[in-house]
Amino acid sequence: MATPPRYPADSGYQGPPDPSVLAGDYNVSEFMIRQIMAGLATATLAIVQGVSAGANGGTVDVQPLVSQVTGGGTPVAHGTVYGLPYVRLQAGTSAVILDPVVGDIGLVVFCSRDISVVKATGAVAAPGSRRQFDMADGIYLGGVLNGAPTRFVRMNAEGIQITDPTKITLTAPDVEINGRLLVKENAHFE
């Protein structure tokens, strides 16, 4: 006997079930499990609406880009999720500082437990509440679906390219160049 379709073609269906869906204990259980799973935040694309950067990193305010959908199929935009830490590539005191800017689109992942105490203390801690898989416990990873950059570092088999439309500054007590130095424009020494 053929099993009737459980949900409409949109697998994100969260409204009242078709009566045929509830035919049998298995279908009832599956529907309830899917409803619970639909409330879990895992990862999504979001647009940055605000940035609070600092020497030790910072936070972003983001709006998830994929809307929620009512049982009737009407899209409902998410509100802003405030104060999510963002990722910097860092090891010890060495880092690549590339702070997000308003309008960036990036990936946000959501932790399985409340991270508020760890965010506040930077130390091992119990969850701040019983909250699980919630957007409030997100971390912004950054950089997806954005326009072509005008300043960048590119590394590939041809070498390392550093490009900037305004200026590149090297600051250190000593700058050592091992290899030929080719200057294609005028050089100025102070």
Secondary structure by P-SEA (a helix, b strand, c coil): ccccccccccccccccccccccccaaaaaaaaaaaaaaacccbbbbbbcccccccccbbbbbbbccccccccbbbbbbccccbbbbbccccccccccccccccbbbbbbbcccccccccccccccccccccccccccccccccccccccccccccccccbbbbbcccccccccbbbbccbbbbccccccc
